[in-house]
Amino acid sequence: PDWSAGVTIPVPVSASPYTVPYDGFYVACFFGKESSTMSLYVNNIKTAMMHSSALADRLNKSSLFIPLRKGDIIYFDGELHDTQGSSYYPVRSN
């Protein structure tokens, strides 16, 4: 990744997905809503699933580092809260 070219983006959800502008990586760190399951979709294909428990809400931190291609569309289908980062980093050009 080109760490110097990263941009912070809103957490993509189904109502407002994110279209990847260049080959690169999506990086996110967040907590899920209490007692919920959420999935990350890439081009409408479920690629990752996270679950949060009401018993240990603050211990249910999730992190993602997903490689993506230009034109990929990503979004989550569940509710996230306390997002600590949602960024996109393009690949470093040669």
N, C-alpha and C positions, 0 to 999 in steps of 0.2 A: 504493500500500500504506500501511497504518497501521504504520509502522516501530516505534512504541512498543508495539504489541500483539502482536508476534511471539512465537512459542513454539518452543522447541527440541523436535524430535520424533525418535524413533529412525528410522534409515533404513528406509523401508518395503520389505519383501521379500514374495514371493508367499505365504509362510506367515503373515505378519502385515501385511497391507496397511493403508494409512492412508485413512480416509474423511474428506474435507474438510468441516469444520463450517460454513464460511461461504465466500462468494466471496472469492478471494484469490490468493496466489502461494506456490509451493513453491520454496525456494532451497536449493541444496546444493553443496558443494564436497568432492571426495574423490578418491582414487586407486583405480583398478581393481586387482583381483588380477592378478598377473603372467600374461601371455599369456592374457587372457580377453576375452570380449565380453559386454557386459551391455546390456540394454534397459530403458527406462522404459515402463511400461504405464499408460495412463489408461483406466479403464473397460474393461479387457481388450483395449485396442487399443495396439499398439506405436507409440510416438510419438518416441522418440529412442534411438539406439544409440551406445555408446562402446566403444572397443577399447583394451586395454593391451598393451604389448609387454614381454617379459622383458628385452630389451636395454637399455631405458631406463625402468625401472619408475617411478622418482621423477619422471620428466619427463611422465608420463601423467596429469596432473591434469585433472579434468573439473569444470566448473561448470554448473549449471542454474538457470534462472529461468523457471518455467512458470506461466502463468495458469491458474487452476482455478475451477470452479463448485461451489457447495454440493452435497454428495452425490457428487462425483467420487471414485473409488477409485483410488489410485496405488500402484505397487510396482515394484521392480527384480527382474529374473529372474536376475541374476548376483551374484557375490560382490564386495563392496566391502571395502576396508580403508583404514585411516588416514583415516577420515571427519573432515573439518575443520569440518563444519557441515551440519546438516539442520534447516531451520526452515520454519515456515508463518506467513505474514503475511496477515491479513484485509485486505480493501479498506477504505479510510477511509470512514466514514459521512459523509453530507452534513449 
